[in-house]
Structures are given as C-alpha cells and as structure tokens.
C-alpha cells in the first residue's frame, strides 16, 4: 500500500503539470491492488459556465475504447463463439478487400493487433460513411492492402470498426449496448457510457481544441458513430476509467474475462516501434525505469486521455483532459515513475497551441509571394525561371504530401476536411507560386 507521503508527491506533481499544460480541465485517478487511493480533478468541465471538473465527470477517452472492443472479442472467445485465428470472413461473410485472395487470410487476431495489412489512411472511410459501420466496412472492397496480413504493424481504425461488427454479429446486439451491459455496468462504471448519446443526465465535459492559437469549442464533437468501436463515442470518468484499468490487472468480477484472456490481451504481438509492441487493444512496453507498462491513450477532436497499468506493482493510472494536449501521456508516465520510487520529468508547457499556428504559414507565404509578384509585374522585373519553377514545384509537392498525411485519406477526398485556415493558406500558396512560374515563363 502507498504511503501518504507518496500520494502527496503524486498530487503535487499532477497539480504542477496541470498548471503548466494550460488545459481547461483535468482529472486523475490512481488505483493500487484494485483500490482507488487517489482521485483529483482540476479546472473546469466547461469554460462558458465555469462548471468545475470532478473525478466523476465523464471525458471522451478516444482510442482507449479499442481495449474495450478487444475485451468484448475476448469475452466472446471465452464463451466459445469465435477463435482469434478465425478469418474475418467467417463472421462477416461480405468482407472483401482489393486484394481479393487475401480477404480470406485476414484474421480476428490481425485486426486486434493492427497487423491486417489495412493502411492507416482508411480512417477516411468512416468519415464518408459516418452513420454506418457496415457501409464503411463494405467499402474496403475498393481498397488495397499495404502489406500482407500478419507482416507488419499499421494502426488502422477501420480494423476496429470491423471488430465492432463482429461483436454485433455474434452477440446479436449493437456494439455500444454490448460494451455497456457486458463490461461497463458489471464494473460499476456508473459515470461512463459506451455511447455518450445514451448518457442523459450524465455530467460530461465540453471538448476544446486549439485553432490558430485560439482555444475553441468543438461543435459536432464525436460525430462518427461508424467508428464507435475504435473510439469515437465512449466517455468515462477518471474513477471509472481507473476502475476499468484495475479490472485488467485482475481486480474485478472473475466471470467477466478469464485470467488467460487478460494475460493474452496485454502480451505484445507485433513490433510497433523501438521497444514497443502492440497487443490486443493495448500497448506493451518498458518504462524509463525498466518497469513493464501496459497502456493505451486516446484522442478525439477536443479531448485526450491515457490509461497506464503497471502489472508488477498492480497499479493503474488514468488521466483525462477536455482539450487537445500532449500532457496526458507524460503525466501518466510521471505518476508511475513516482510510484516506482523514481523522479519524474519536470513540468512542461503544451506545444499544441503553437503547433496550431502552422496553418498560417502557407497563407503567409502565399500573401508575401503575391505582393512580390505584383511589385515585379509593376516594375517589369524578370524573375529567375529556374527559381520560379522550383518554388511552384515545391509548393505542389508539399501539398501532395500533406494531403494523405494530415487527413489519412486520398487527396481527391480529403481537401474539404482540412481546417478552413489551412485550405485558404494552401490555395494562396499554390496560386502565388504558380502565378510566379507562369510570369517567369512569359517574361
């Protein structure tokens, strides 16, 4: 059991991190051997009303939901309804990908550990079919795999959309209803919902995001029900989320998931980076102090969350924030370091605000270039043809590279989903550099 002095250090550390992160609200909870020993909340759940955040306020948890979908699949496996090495087509007969012959080779396990060969960029499908997970899944028939099933890791939200459909096919219930009644409710997670839209009367935070240096309310938040099983609808309070983490450490109803399935869920299967392996809805790696840490984080349009487990010390730590932020992972890791008797990293500011200014640079480049072009035309200056063509080519190549990287979708389908300020900046930059090239050619 942790001493009061250690818990005081944790509380002081989190408070300092909160003050430096400059987020609207933050909640943290720590459980040791299944008992919640610390739960604190800071700041506000809603900036307009000033409603304070509490440890029972529900935050969006994003992709932490993947561990819940994996838990549902493992429950169904424990009940004899599937095998993790079953082909996906055994449970979703309509499932097809562009590599027709490889459709039969993708297994449930491949989807769970992101080794199906489905590329990350296919997230755009759930945006095109926001209200139908099956329609998004069926659209995969037009897509090609980026690698052979089982060959390599590629984080694919669409894979968890398919897993949610498998849960529905085998249970006969909607994914959110299954998770609510088979996982959240049995764990006593009264301030959590698998689908926030079913949370009438639930105390929820308002999500915020940085846009060109200004924190703004996110309208239409959590708007992709087709990605529910991957993390678009679930909300949890800090106490509930750490209670869920304690369950994954073996402290909870014994009949919800077998011990063998709990262990398998956390055991890394595929390399996901240096020293990092992805398991079944969880990340398996070592901390700075050498301790094994099983974790997952999550981010939505206006919230971030992190849940970390130390199986050796039987510790679970949950941190939730109602804003885009890089602080949640850092705070979770820091708390674990304190509990392991180590010194955590110092307090840091959150660079997300300054990153949000980047869309202004294409616009600035475009405006400056247009002014210089106007002056050149007025003065009859002959620009360097090579330099003008090089700038135009570089601008077009930059946008061509940014399109799939920023929106995880093919260029033709993506531009309209960029933030308005980035679209304007891109158009100005392309227009200015292209006009320069045309002027240089004519002169």
C-alpha positions in Angstrom: 0.0 0.0 0.0 1.2 3.5 -0.8 2.2 5.9 2.0 0.5 9.3 2.4 3.8 10.9 1.5 4.0 9.2 -1.9 0.4 10.1 -2.6 1.1 13.7 -1.7 4.1 13.7 -4.1 1.8 12.4 -6.8 -0.9 15.0 -6.1 1.7 17.8 -6.1 3.2 16.6 -9.4 -0.1 16.4 -11.2 -1.1 19.9 -9.9 2.2 21.3 -11.2 1.7 19.6 -14.6 -1.9 20.9 -14.9 -0.7 24.5 -14.2 1.9 24.2 -17.0 -0.3 22.4 -19.5 -2.9 25.2 -19.6 -5.8 22.9 -20.3 -9.4 23.7 -19.3 -9.9 20.7 -17.1 -8.0 17.6 -16.0 -8.9 14.5 -13.9 -6.6 11.9 -12.5 -7.1 8.6 -10.6 -4.7 6.0 -9.2 -5.7 2.5 -8.1 -3.4 0.1 -6.3 -4.4 -3.6 -6.0 -7.9 -2.7 -7.1 -8.4 0.1 -4.6 -8.7 3.7 -5.7 -6.2 5.6 -3.4 -6.1 8.9 -5.2 -8.6 10.8 -7.3 -8.4 14.5 -8.1 -9.8 17.0 -10.6 -8.6 20.4 -11.7 -10.0 23.2 -13.7 -13.4 23.3 -15.5 -15.5 20.9 -17.4 -17.0 23.8 -19.4 -15.3 27.2 -19.9 -18.5 29.0 -20.6 -20.4 28.0 -17.5 -17.3 27.6 -15.3 -18.6 24.2 -14.1 -15.7 22.6 -12.2 -14.4 19.2 -13.4 -14.7 16.4 -10.9 -13.5 12.8 -10.7 -17.0 11.7 -11.7 -17.2 14.0 -14.8 -17.2 12.0 -18.0 -14.4 12.8 -20.5 -14.0 11.5 -24.0 -11.5 8.6 -24.0 -10.9 8.1 -27.7 -8.9 5.1 -28.7 -8.7 3.6 -25.1 -12.1 2.3 -26.4 -10.1 -0.2 -28.5 -9.1 -2.1 -25.4 -12.9 -2.4 -24.6 -13.6 -3.7 -28.0 -10.8 -6.2 -27.6 -12.2 -7.2 -24.2 -15.6 -7.8 -25.9 -13.9 -10.1 -28.5 -12.1 -12.0 -25.8 -15.3 -12.5 -23.9 -16.9 -13.9 -27.0 -13.9 -16.2 -27.4 -14.1 -17.3 -23.8 -17.7 -18.3 -24.5 -16.7 -20.4 -27.5 -18.2 -18.2 -30.1 -15.0 -17.5 -32.0 -11.3 -18.1 -32.3 -8.8 -15.3 -32.6 -7.4 -17.0 -35.7 -10.7 -17.2 -37.4 -10.8 -15.5 -40.8 -12.8 -12.3 -40.5 -15.0 -13.6 -43.4 -16.2 -16.4 -41.1 -18.1 -13.9 -39.1 -18.6 -11.1 -41.7 -19.2 -13.1 -45.0 -19.4 -9.9 -47.0 -15.9 -8.7 -46.1 -13.6 -8.1 -49.0 -10.5 -6.0 -49.7 -9.0 -5.1 -53.1 -6.6 -8.0 -52.9 -9.4 -10.5 -53.3 -7.4 -13.6 -52.4 -6.0 -12.0 -49.3 -9.5 -11.3 -47.9 -9.6 -14.9 -46.6 -6.2 -14.5 -44.9 -7.1 -11.6 -42.5 -7.9 -13.0 -39.1 -9.6 -11.5 -36.0 -6.2 -11.5 -34.3 -4.7 -9.5 -37.2 -7.4 -6.8 -36.6 -6.8 -6.8 -32.9 -3.1 -6.1 -33.1 -3.2 -3.8 -36.2 -1.4 -6.4 -38.4 -4.1 -6.9 -41.0 -2.4 -5.0 -43.8 -5.1 -2.4 -43.8 -3.5 1.0 -44.1 -3.9 3.8 -41.5 -5.3 6.2 -44.2 -8.5 4.2 -44.4 -9.9 6.2 -41.5 -11.5 8.4 -44.2 -14.0 5.6 -44.9 -15.7 6.1 -41.5 -15.9 9.8 -42.4 -17.6 9.0 -45.7 -20.0 6.7 -44.0 -20.4 8.3 -40.6 -23.6 6.6 -39.6 -22.9 3.0 -40.9 -20.0 0.9 -39.7 -21.1 -1.8 -42.1 -21.1 0.6 -45.1 -17.6 1.7 -44.2 -16.5 -2.0 -43.9 -18.1 -2.9 -47.2 -16.3 0.0 -48.9 -13.0 -1.8 -48.2 -13.6 -3.8 -51.4 -12.3 -0.8 -53.3 -9.1 -0.6 -51.2 -5.8 -2.5 -51.4 -3.7 -3.7 -48.5 -0.3 -2.1 -47.8 1.3 -5.3 -46.6 0.5 -9.0 -46.3 -1.7 -9.9 -43.4 0.4 -10.5 -40.3 3.5 -9.0 -41.8 3.7 -5.6 -40.2 2.0 -3.1 -37.8 -0.2 -0.3 -39.2 -2.6 1.5 -36.8 -5.9 1.1 -38.6 -9.1 2.4 -37.0 -11.2 0.7 -39.7 -9.9 -2.6 -38.3 -11.6 -1.9 -35.0 -14.8 -0.9 -36.9 -14.8 -4.4 -38.3 -14.2 -5.9 -34.8 -17.2 -4.0 -33.6 -19.3 -5.5 -36.4 -18.1 -9.0 -35.3 -19.2 -8.3 -31.8 -22.6 -7.3 -33.1 -22.8 -10.3 -35.4 -22.0 -12.8 -32.6 -23.9 -11.2 -29.7 -27.0 -10.0 -31.7 -26.7 -6.6 -30.0 -25.3 -3.2 -31.1 -21.7 -2.8 -30.1 -22.4 0.0 -27.7 -25.2 -1.9 -26.0 -22.9 -4.9 -25.6 -20.0 -3.0 -24.1 -22.3 -1.1 -21.8 -24.0 -4.1 -20.4 -21.2 -6.7 -20.5 -18.2 -4.5 -19.5 -19.0 -1.1 -18.1 -22.1 -1.8 -16.0 -20.7 -5.0 -14.3 -17.6 -3.0 -13.3 -19.8 -0.3 -11.6 -18.8 2.4 -14.1 -21.9 4.4 -13.4 -20.4 7.7 -14.9 -19.4 6.2 -18.2 -21.2 5.3 -21.5 -20.1 3.3 -24.5 -22.2 5.8 -26.5 -22.3 9.2 -24.9 -25.7 9.9 -26.7 -27.2 7.4 -24.2 -25.9 9.4 -21.3 -28.9 11.6 -20.5 -28.2 13.3 -17.2 -24.6 12.3 -17.3 -22.1 15.0 -16.2 -19.8 15.4 -19.3 -17.0 17.8 -20.1 -17.1 20.1 -23.1 -14.3 19.4 -25.6 -11.9 22.1 -26.8 -9.2 22.3 -29.5 -6.6 24.8 -30.4 -7.2 26.5 -33.8 -4.6 29.0 -35.0 -3.6 29.8 -31.4 -7.1 30.2 -30.0 -8.9 27.6 -27.9 -12.3 26.9 -29.4 -15.3 24.8 -28.5 -15.6 21.8 -30.8 -19.0 21.8 -32.5 -20.3 18.4 -33.7 -17.9 16.5 -31.5 -17.9 12.7 -31.6 -19.7 12.8 -34.9 -18.6 9.4 -36.4 -20.8 6.6 -34.9 -19.3 4.3 -37.6 -16.0 4.5 -35.7 -17.6 3.8 -32.3 -15.7 0.6 -31.7 -12.4 2.3 -32.5 -13.1 5.2 -30.1 -15.5 7.9 -31.2 -18.4 7.7 -28.7 -17.1 6.4 -25.4 -16.9 8.7 -22.3 -15.6 7.8 -18.9 -14.9 9.5 -15.6 -11.4 9.3 -14.0 -12.6 7.0 -11.3 -14.4 4.7 -13.7 -11.5 4.5 -16.1 -9.0 3.6 -13.4 -11.6 1.0 -12.1 -11.6 -0.5 -15.6 -7.7 -0.5 -15.5 -7.8 -2.3 -12.2 -10.1 -4.9 -13.7 -7.4 -5.5 -16.4 -4.9 -6.1 -13.6 -7.1 -8.9 -12.3 -9.1 -6.9 -9.7 -12.8 -7.2 -10.6 -15.5 -9.7 -11.3 -13.9 -13.0 -12.1 -16.6 -14.0 -14.6 -16.1 -11.1 -17.0 -12.9 -12.4 -18.6 -10.7 -15.4 -18.0 -7.2 -14.9 -16.5 -5.7 -16.4 -19.6 -7.5 -13.8 -21.8 -6.4 -11.0 -19.5 -2.8 -12.1 -19.9 -3.1 -12.5 -23.6 -4.7 -9.1 -24.0 -1.6 -7.4 -22.7 1.1 -9.5 -24.3 2.7 -7.7 -27.3 2.4 -9.5 -30.6 3.7 -7.1 -33.3 6.5 -4.5 -33.3 5.0 -1.0 -33.3 8.3 1.0 -32.7 11.5 0.8 -30.8 10.8 -1.2 -27.6 7.1 -1.1 -28.3 4.8 -4.0 -29.2 1.1 -3.8 -29.8 -1.0 -6.5 -28.1 -4.8 -7.0 -28.2 -6.1 -3.4 -27.8 -3.1 -2.5 -25.6 0.5 -1.3 -26.0 3.1 -3.4 -24.2 6.5 -1.8 -23.4 9.0 -0.9 -20.7 9.1 2.4 -18.8 12.2 4.6 -18.3 12.8 2.8 -15.0 12.6 -0.6 -16.7 9.2 -1.5 -15.4 6.7 -3.2 -17.7 3.9 -0.9 -18.7 0.7 -1.8 -20.4 -1.2 1.2 -21.7 -3.3 2.9 -24.3 -4.0 6.5 -25.0 -6.8 8.2 -26.9 -7.6 11.5 -28.6 -10.7 12.9 -30.1 -11.3 16.3 -31.7 -11.2 18.0 -28.4 -10.1 15.7 -25.7 -7.2 13.4 -24.8 -6.8 10.5 -22.3 -4.3 8.0 -21.1 -4.6 4.8 -19.1 -1.4 3.1 -17.9 -1.0 -0.2 -16.0 2.0 -1.5 -14.1 1.3 -5.2 -13.7 4.3 -5.7 -11.4 3.2 -3.1 -8.9 -0.5 -3.7 -9.5 -1.0 0.0 -10.3 -3.4 1.7 -12.7 -3.3 5.4 -13.5 -5.8 7.3 -15.6 -5.5 10.9 -16.8 -8.2 12.7 -18.8 -8.2 16.2 -20.3 -11.0 18.0 -22.2 -8.7 19.6 -24.8 -6.2 18.6 -27.4 -3.0 18.1 -25.3 0.3 16.2 -25.1 0.1 16.2 -21.3 -1.9 13.1 -20.6 0.8 10.5 -21.6 3.5 12.5 -19.8 1.5 12.8 -16.6 0.6 9.1 -16.5 4.2 8.1 -17.0 5.3 10.6 -14.4 2.9 9.2 -11.8 4.1 5.7 -12.4 7.7 6.8 -12.0 6.9 8.4 -8.6 5.1 5.2 -7.5 8.2 3.2 -8.6 10.4 5.5 -6.4 11.9 7.4 -9.3 12.0 11.1 -10.1 9.5 12.1 -12.8 10.4 14.6 -15.6 9.9 18.3 -14.9 6.8 20.3 -15.7 6.4 21.3 -19.4 4.2 23.5 -21.3 2.0 22.1 -24.0 3.2 22.9 -27.6 -0.2 22.0 -29.2 -1.2 25.7 -29.1 1.8 26.7 -31.1 1.5 23.7 -33.5 -2.0 25.0 -34.3 -0.3 28.2 -35.7 1.3 26.2 -38.5 -1.6 26.5 -40.9 -0.9 30.2 -41.0 2.5 29.7 -42.7 1.1 28.7 -46.2 -1.1 31.7 -46.1 1.8 34.0 -45.1 3.9 32.5 -47.9 1.1 33.0 -50.4 0.4 36.6 -49.4 4.1 37.6 -49.4 4.6 35.9 -52.8 1.5 37.7 -54.3 2.8 41.1 -53.1 6.2 40.4 -54.5 4.7 39.3 -57.8 2.6 42.4 -58.1 5.7 44.5 -57.4 7.7 42.6 -60.0 5.0 43.0 -62.7 4.6 46.7 -61.9 8.4 47.2 -62.2 8.9 45.0 -65.2 11.3 42.8 -63.3 12.2 39.5 -64.9 12.4 36.7 -62.3 14.6 33.7 -62.5 12.7 31.0 -64.4 14.5 28.1 -62.6 13.8 29.6 -59.2 10.1 30.3 -60.0 9.5 26.8 -61.3 11.3 25.3 -58.3 9.1 27.2 -55.9 5.9 26.2 -57.7 7.0 22.6 -57.8 8.0 22.5 -54.2 4.6 24.0 -53.2 2.6 21.4 -55.1 4.8 18.6 -53.8 4.3 19.8 -50.2 0.5 19.9 -50.6 0.5 16.5 -52.3 2.5 15.1 -49.3 0.3 16.8 -46.7 -3.0 15.6 -48.1 -2.7 12.0 -47.1 -0.6 12.7 -44.0 -2.9 15.2 -42.4 -6.2 13.6 -43.1 -5.5 9.9 -43.6 -7.3 9.9 -47.0 -6.6 10.0 -50.7 -6.0 13.6 -51.9 -9.2 13.8 -54.0 -11.4 13.0 -51.0 -9.6 15.0 -48.4 -9.1 18.7 -49.1 -12.6 19.6 -47.9 -11.9 18.1 -44.5 -8.9 20.3 -43.7 -9.4 23.2 -41.3 -10.6 26.3 -43.2 -7.5 28.3 -42.4 -5.3 25.5 -43.9 -7.4 25.3 -47.0 -7.1 29.1 -47.5 -3.4 29.0 -46.9 -2.8 26.1 -49.3 -4.8 27.8 -52.1 -3.0 31.1 -51.6 0.4 29.4 -51.6 -0.3 27.3 -54.7 -1.9 30.3 -56.5 1.0 32.6 -55.8 3.8 30.2 -56.7 2.0 29.0 -59.8 1.5 32.6 -61.0 5.2 33.3 -60.4 6.1 30.4 -62.6 3.7 31.5 -65.3 5.0 35.0 -65.2 8.6 33.8 -65.4 7.7 31.7 -68.4 6.0 34.6 -70.2 8.7 37.1 -69.4 
